[in-house]
Amino acid sequence: MRQLEFFDIPSPCIGVCESGPRGYCIGCFRSREERTHWHSIDDSTKRVIVQACNRRKRAYLGRKNKTQDSDVHFNQGSLF
């Protein structure tokens, strides 16, 4: 059974509009095309985009955490 939708799907934009190295916005993780056409696409496509943004964000945070964890052993504290 399909759930009824009563509200528009809001844009995932958080006001940080800058493209990262992979071409996705570093704020909302949408591509330029996804950002440009957001207001003209249907709700089912918006849901797919939001899910993709969440996957991209998790992947980014995973890569970022992995990089930070690998740098930990290089930070030697003071010996005195």
TIMI-2910 file (N, C-alpha, C, CB; in pm, 1 decimal, decimal comma, always signed):
<rs>
+----------+----------+----------+----------+----------+----------+----------+----------+----------+----------+----------+----------+------+
!      n_x !      n_y !      n_z !     ca_x !     ca_y !     ca_z !      c_x !      c_y !      c_z !     cb_x !     cb_y !     cb_z ! resn !
+----------+----------+----------+----------+----------+----------+----------+----------+----------+----------+----------+----------+------+
!    +83,8 !   -116,9 !     +0,0 !     +0,0 !     +0,0 !     +0,0 !    +89,2 !   +124,4 !     +0,0 !    -95,8 !     -0,9 !   +121,5 !  Met !
!    +56,0 !   +220,9 !    -80,0 !   +135,5 !   +341,5 !    -94,3 !    +89,1 !   +449,3 !     +3,5 !   +128,2 !   +393,3 !   -237,8 !  Arg !
!   +184,0 !   +514,4 !    +66,1 !   +152,8 !   +619,9 !   +161,5 !   +119,8 !   +749,0 !    +86,7 !   +270,6 !   +642,0 !   +259,3 !  Gln !
!    +17,8 !   +818,8 !   +131,5 !    -19,8 !   +945,7 !    +69,5 !    +75,8 !  +1056,0 !   +112,5 !   -164,4 !   +983,2 !   +105,9 !  Leu !
!   +110,5 !  +1141,5 !    +18,8 !   +198,1 !  +1255,6 !    +47,2 !   +113,6 !  +1381,7 !    +46,2 !   +315,0 !  +1265,7 !    -56,7 !  Glu !
!   +116,3 !  +1458,5 !   +154,5 !    +37,8 !  +1580,3 !   +162,9 !   +121,4 !  +1706,5 !   +149,9 !    -36,6 !  +1583,0 !   +291,8 !  Phe !
!   +253,2 !  +1694,0 !   +166,0 !   +340,5 !  +1810,2 !   +163,1 !   +446,4 !  +1794,5 !    +55,3 !   +406,1 !  +1831,6 !   +299,4 !  Phe !
!   +490,5 !  +1907,5 !     +2,8 !   +599,8 !  +1905,2 !    -93,1 !   +727,4 !  +1858,6 !    -23,6 !   +619,8 !  +2044,7 !   -157,4 !  Asp !
!   +813,2 !  +1797,8 !    -99,8 !   +942,6 !  +1755,1 !    -46,7 !  +1034,2 !  +1876,5 !    -48,5 !  +1003,7 !  +1635,5 !   -129,9 !  Ile !
!  +1082,7 !  +1918,4 !    +68,5 !  +1166,2 !  +2039,5 !    +73,4 !  +1303,6 !  +2015,0 !    +12,7 !  +1181,5 !  +2087,9 !   +217,8 !  Pro !
!  +1362,3 !  +2120,8 !    -34,0 !  +1497,7 !  +2114,4 !    -87,6 !  +1594,7 !  +2081,3 !    +25,2 !  +1536,8 !  +2247,9 !   -156,6 !  Ser !
!  +1693,5 !  +1996,3 !     -0,8 !  +1791,5 !  +1964,1 !   +102,5 !  +1899,1 !  +2072,2 !   +118,5 !  +1857,1 !  +1831,6 !    +70,7 !  Pro !
!  +1884,5 !  +2184,0 !    +48,2 !  +1983,4 !  +2291,5 !    +53,1 !  +1998,3 !  +2345,2 !   +195,3 !  +1944,1 !  +2405,0 !    -42,5 !  Cys !
!  +2124,7 !  +2363,5 !   +238,1 !  +2150,7 !  +2420,9 !   +369,8 !  +2220,7 !  +2556,4 !   +357,6 !  +2235,7 !  +2324,7 !   +453,9 !  Ile !
!  +2224,0 !  +2609,3 !   +235,8 !  +2281,6 !  +2741,8 !   +215,1 !  +2431,7 !  +2744,9 !   +193,6 !  +2249,3 !  +2826,3 !   +329,9 !  Gly !
!  +2493,6 !  +2629,9 !   +176,6 !  +2637,3 !  +2622,3 !   +148,1 !  +2648,1 !  +2575,4 !     +3,1 !  +2714,4 !  +2523,7 !   +249,1 !  Val !
!  +2646,5 !  +2668,3 !    -88,7 !  +2640,7 !  +2633,4 !   -231,5 !  +2778,5 !  +2645,3 !   -294,8 !  +2540,1 !  +2723,9 !   -305,9 !  Cys !
!  +2852,0 !  +2535,3 !   -289,1 !  +2986,7 !  +2531,0 !   -344,8 !  +3013,6 !  +2388,7 !   -392,7 !  +3093,7 !  +2576,5 !   -239,4 !  Glu !
!  +3064,5 !  +2377,8 !   -512,6 !  +3092,0 !  +2244,8 !   -567,6 !  +3219,2 !  +2186,9 !   -508,4 !  +3103,3 !  +2250,7 !   -720,1 !  Ser !
!  +3212,4 !  +2059,5 !   -472,3 !  +3328,3 !  +1989,0 !   -420,1 !  +3407,8 !  +1926,5 !   -532,9 !  +3285,8 !  +1882,5 !   -319,9 !  Gly !
!  +3510,2 !  +1849,8 !   -500,3 !  +3598,0 !  +1791,5 !   -602,2 !  +3528,3 !  +1690,3 !   -693,1 !  +3714,8 !  +1725,1 !   -535,4 !  Pro !
!  +3419,9 !  +1631,4 !   -649,4 !  +3347,7 !  +1534,1 !   -731,7 !  +3230,6 !  +1597,1 !   -806,4 !  +3297,4 !  +1419,9 !   -645,1 !  Arg !
!  +3213,5 !  +1729,1 !   -793,7 !  +3108,0 !  +1798,9 !   -866,5 !  +2977,6 !  +1813,8 !   -791,5 !  +3081,9 !  +1729,1 !   -992,2 !  Gly !
!  +2971,1 !  +1760,4 !   -671,7 !  +2849,0 !  +1772,7 !   -591,3 !  +2863,5 !  +1889,9 !   -495,4 !  +2820,0 !  +1641,2 !   -512,9 !  Tyr !
!  +2750,1 !  +1950,9 !   -460,5 !  +2749,8 !  +2061,2 !   -364,5 !  +2801,4 !  +2008,9 !   -230,3 !  +2606,2 !  +2123,0 !   -349,5 !  Cys !
!  +2889,9 !  +2083,7 !   -166,3 !  +2944,2 !  +2038,0 !    -37,5 !  +2845,7 !  +2060,1 !    +76,9 !  +3075,5 !  +2110,1 !     -7,0 !  Ile !
!  +2734,8 !  +2129,9 !    +49,8 !  +2633,4 !  +2150,7 !   +152,5 !  +2523,9 !  +2045,7 !   +149,7 !  +2572,4 !  +2286,5 !   +137,2 !  Gly !
!  +2467,2 !  +2022,9 !    +30,4 !  +2352,6 !  +1931,6 !    +20,6 !  +2382,5 !  +1804,4 !    -57,7 !  +2236,8 !  +2002,5 !    -43,4 !  Cys !
!  +2500,1 !  +1796,3 !   -121,9 !  +2544,0 !  +1678,0 !   -196,0 !  +2459,8 !  +1649,5 !   -320,2 !  +2541,1 !  +1558,1 !   -105,6 !  Phe !
!  +2398,7 !  +1755,8 !   -377,2 !  +2329,1 !  +1740,1 !   -505,1 !  +2421,2 !  +1781,9 !   -618,7 !  +2198,2 !  +1823,3 !   -507,7 !  Arg !
!  +2396,6 !  +1725,6 !   -736,6 !  +2472,6 !  +1766,6 !   -854,7 !  +2418,4 !  +1901,5 !   -903,0 !  +2463,7 !  +1658,3 !   -968,4 !  Ser !
!  +2491,1 !  +1963,5 !   -992,5 !  +2445,0 !  +2091,8 !  -1047,3 !  +2309,2 !  +2075,1 !  -1115,1 !  +2548,2 !  +2148,6 !  -1147,8 !  Arg !
!  +2292,5 !  +1968,2 !  -1190,5 !  +2166,5 !  +1943,3 !  -1260,4 !  +2051,8 !  +1922,2 !  -1161,2 !  +2179,9 !  +1821,0 !  -1352,5 !  Glu !
!  +2077,6 !  +1848,8 !  -1054,2 !  +1974,1 !  +1826,0 !   -952,5 !  +1933,1 !  +1956,7 !   -885,5 !  +2023,7 !  +1726,3 !   -846,6 !  Glu !
!  +2030,3 !  +2043,2 !   -860,0 !  +1999,2 !  +2172,8 !   -798,5 !  +1922,4 !  +2262,8 !   -895,1 !  +2128,2 !  +2242,6 !   -753,2 !  Arg !
!  +1964,4 !  +2264,0 !  -1020,1 !  +1903,4 !  +2351,8 !  -1119,1 !  +1757,2 !  +2316,7 !  -1145,4 !  +1981,6 !  +2345,7 !  -1248,4 !  Thr !
!  +1725,5 !  +2188,6 !  -1152,9 !  +1590,4 !  +2145,6 !  -1192,2 !  +1502,0 !  +2106,4 !  -1074,4 !  +1599,9 !  +2029,3 !  -1287,0 !  His !
!  +1544,1 !  +2134,3 !   -951,7 !  +1470,5 !  +2090,1 !   -833,2 !  +1323,1 !  +2130,9 !   -835,8 !  +1536,0 !  +2145,8 !   -708,9 !  Trp !
!  +1293,4 !  +2254,5 !   -873,0 !  +1155,0 !  +2304,3 !   -867,1 !  +1067,4 !  +2253,9 !   -981,3 !  +1155,2 !  +2455,1 !   -868,0 !  His !
!  +1126,4 !  +2191,1 !  -1080,1 !  +1047,2 !  +2144,9 !  -1194,5 !  +1032,2 !  +1992,7 !  -1201,1 !  +1110,1 !  +2194,0 !  -1322,1 !  Ser !
!  +1084,7 !  +1919,9 !  -1104,4 !  +1073,5 !  +1773,7 !  -1107,1 !   +964,9 !  +1725,8 !  -1012,2 !  +1207,4 !  +1708,6 !  -1070,5 !  Ile !
!   +918,0 !  +1603,9 !  -1035,1 !   +809,3 !  +1550,5 !   -953,0 !   +862,0 !  +1496,8 !   -819,5 !   +734,9 !  +1439,4 !  -1028,9 !  Asp !
!   +769,6 !  +1474,0 !   -727,5 !   +805,7 !  +1433,5 !   -591,3 !   +877,2 !  +1298,7 !   -584,4 !   +682,2 !  +1427,9 !   -506,1 !  Asp !
!   +839,9 !  +1204,3 !   -671,0 !   +906,5 !  +1073,6 !   -665,7 !  +1053,5 !  +1087,5 !   -705,4 !   +835,0 !   +971,9 !   -758,5 !  Ser !
!  +1083,3 !  +1173,0 !   -801,1 !  +1222,3 !  +1197,1 !   -840,2 !  +1296,0 !  +1270,2 !   -729,3 !  +1229,2 !  +1277,8 !   -971,3 !  Thr !
!  +1229,0 !  +1363,3 !   -662,3 !  +1290,7 !  +1434,6 !   -550,4 !  +1328,9 !  +1336,8 !   -439,1 !  +1195,1 !  +1543,1 !   -495,9 !  Lys !
!  +1242,8 !  +1237,7 !   -413,1 !  +1273,7 !  +1137,0 !   -310,7 !  +1399,7 !  +1059,5 !   -347,5 !  +1155,3 !  +1039,9 !   -292,6 !  Arg !
!  +1411,6 !  +1023,8 !   -473,1 !  +1529,6 !   +950,0 !   -520,1 !  +1654,5 !  +1036,5 !   -502,6 !  +1512,9 !   +907,6 !   -669,6 !  Val !
!  +1643,6 !  +1164,4 !   -534,8 !  +1757,7 !  +1255,8 !   -521,6 !  +1797,9 !  +1270,9 !   -375,5 !  +1724,0 !  +1393,7 !   -581,7 !  Ile !
!  +1699,9 !  +1286,7 !   -286,6 !  +1730,4 !  +1300,8 !   -143,6 !  +1798,8 !  +1174,8 !    -91,2 !  +1601,5 !  +1329,3 !    -62,7 !  Val !
!  +1754,0 !  +1057,7 !   -133,6 !  +1819,3 !   +932,9 !    -92,2 !  +1962,9 !   +927,6 !   -143,4 !  +1740,3 !   +810,8 !   -143,3 !  Gln !
!  +1982,2 !   +971,0 !   -268,7 !  +2117,8 !   +972,9 !   -325,6 !  +2205,8 !  +1071,2 !   -249,4 !  +2113,8 !  +1010,3 !   -475,7 !  Ala !
!  +2150,8 !  +1186,1 !   -211,0 !  +2227,0 !  +1284,5 !   -133,0 !  +2269,8 !  +1226,2 !     +0,6 !  +2144,1 !  +1411,7 !   -110,6 !  Cys !
!  +2180,3 !  +1152,2 !    +64,5 !  +2213,7 !  +1089,1 !   +193,1 !  +2324,9 !   +986,0 !   +176,5 !  +2089,3 !  +1022,5 !   +254,2 !  Asn !
!  +2320,6 !   +907,0 !    +68,1 !  +2428,0 !   +810,0 !    +41,4 !  +2560,1 !   +881,3 !    +16,3 !  +2392,4 !   +721,2 !    -79,5 !  Arg !
!  +2556,3 !   +988,6 !    -63,2 !  +2678,2 !  +1064,3 !    -93,1 !  +2737,6 !  +1124,6 !    +33,4 !  +2649,1 !  +1174,9 !   -195,2 !  Arg !
!  +2651,1 !  +1176,0 !   +120,9 !  +2699,1 !  +1235,8 !   +246,1 !  +2763,1 !  +1130,3 !   +335,5 !  +2583,6 !  +1305,2 !   +320,7 !  Lys !
!  +2698,5 !  +1013,4 !   +348,2 !  +2756,0 !   +905,5 !   +430,0 !  +2891,5 !   +861,2 !   +374,6 !  +2659,6 !   +785,0 !   +436,1 !  Arg !
!  +2900,9 !   +849,9 !   +243,2 !  +3027,0 !   +809,3 !   +181,0 !  +3134,6 !   +914,2 !   +206,1 !  +3008,3 !   +787,0 !    +29,6 !  Ala !
!  +3099,2 !  +1040,4 !   +193,1 !  +3194,5 !  +1149,1 !   +217,9 !  +3242,7 !  +1146,5 !   +362,5 !  +3130,7 !  +1285,6 !   +185,6 !  Tyr !
!  +3148,8 !  +1134,9 !   +455,7 !  +3186,0 !  +1133,1 !   +597,6 !  +3269,9 !  +1009,5 !   +630,0 !  +3060,0 !  +1136,5 !   +686,5 !  Leu !
!  +3239,7 !   +896,6 !   +566,3 !  +3320,1 !   +775,5 !   +586,8 !  +3462,8 !   +794,7 !   +538,3 !  +3256,7 !   +656,7 !   +514,9 !  Gly !
!  +3478,0 !   +856,2 !   +421,0 !  +3612,7 !   +883,0 !   +369,6 !  +3685,3 !   +982,6 !   +459,2 !  +3606,1 !   +936,3 !   +225,1 !  Arg !
!  +3614,5 !  +1083,8 !   +505,2 !  +3674,4 !  +1186,2 !   +590,8 !  +3719,2 !  +1126,2 !   +723,5 !  +3575,2 !  +1301,0 !   +615,2 !  Lys !
!  +3634,4 !  +1044,2 !   +785,4 !  +3669,5 !   +979,9 !   +912,5 !  +3785,0 !   +883,5 !   +896,1 !  +3549,3 !   +906,7 !   +970,1 !  Asn !
!  +3789,0 !   +811,0 !   +785,2 !  +3897,3 !   +716,6 !   +760,5 !  +4030,2 !   +790,5 !   +748,6 !  +3869,8 !   +634,7 !   +633,0 !  Lys !
!  +4029,4 !   +905,7 !   +682,2 !  +4149,9 !   +987,0 !   +667,1 !  +4195,0 !  +1040,4 !   +802,6 !  +4125,1 !  +1103,4 !   +569,1 !  Thr !
!  +4101,1 !  +1088,2 !   +883,0 !  +4135,7 !  +1141,6 !  +1014,5 !  +4189,1 !  +1032,0 !  +1105,6 !  +4014,2 !  +1208,5 !  +1078,7 !  Gln !
!  +4129,4 !   +913,0 !  +1099,0 !  +4175,2 !   +801,7 !  +1183,2 !  +4316,5 !   +758,4 !  +1146,3 !  +4079,7 !   +682,8 !  +1171,1 !  Asp !
!  +4350,4 !   +763,0 !  +1017,7 !  +4483,4 !   +719,2 !   +975,9 !  +4590,8 !   +820,3 !  +1013,7 !  +4486,0 !   +695,0 !   +826,0 !  Ser !
!  +4553,3 !   +946,2 !  +1037,1 !  +4650,0 !  +1048,9 !  +1074,8 !  +4674,7 !  +1055,4 !  +1225,5 !  +4602,7 !  +1183,3 !  +1025,8 !  Asp !
!  +4598,0 !   +984,6 !  +1305,3 !  +4605,7 !   +993,2 !  +1450,4 !  +4742,2 !   +948,2 !  +1502,9 !  +4495,7 !   +909,5 !  +1513,2 !  Val !
!  +4798,5 !   +843,2 !  +1448,7 !  +4923,6 !   +789,7 !  +1502,6 !  +5043,6 !   +880,4 !  +1473,4 !  +4949,2 !   +651,3 !  +1445,2 !  His !
!  +5029,6 !   +980,7 !  +1388,7 !  +5137,5 !  +1072,9 !  +1359,3 !  +5145,1 !  +1189,9 !  +1457,3 !  +5122,1 !  +1124,9 !  +1220,1 !  Phe !
!  +5040,1 !  +1208,3 !  +1536,0 !  +5033,9 !  +1319,7 !  +1629,0 !  +5094,7 !  +1279,3 !  +1763,3 !  +4888,4 !  +1367,1 !  +1647,3 !  Asn !
!  +5223,1 !  +1297,9 !  +1777,0 !  +5286,6 !  +1263,6 !  +1902,4 !  +5279,9 !  +1385,5 !  +1994,1 !  +5433,7 !  +1217,1 !  +1880,5 !  Gln !
!  +5236,9 !  +1365,7 !  +2113,6 !  +5227,6 !  +1473,8 !  +2209,4 !  +5364,2 !  +1512,9 !  +2263,2 !  +5136,3 !  +1434,8 !  +2323,0 !  Gly !
!  +5363,9 !  +1611,3 !  +2345,5 !  +5488,2 !  +1656,7 !  +2406,5 !  +5544,0 !  +1549,4 !  +2499,4 !  +5466,0 !  +1787,9 !  +2483,5 !  Ser !
!  +5675,1 !  +1538,1 !  +2502,4 !  +5738,4 !  +1441,4 !  +2590,9 !  +5767,8 !  +1500,2 !  +2727,4 !  +5865,6 !  +1389,9 !  +2529,1 !  Leu !
!  +5743,2 !  +1627,1 !  +2743,8 !  +5773,1 !  +1692,4 !  +2871,3 !  +5651,5 !  +1746,9 !  +2935,9 !  +5871,7 !  +1801,7 !  +2853,0 !  Phe !
+----------+----------+----------+----------+----------+----------+----------+----------+----------+----------+----------+----------+------+
</rs>
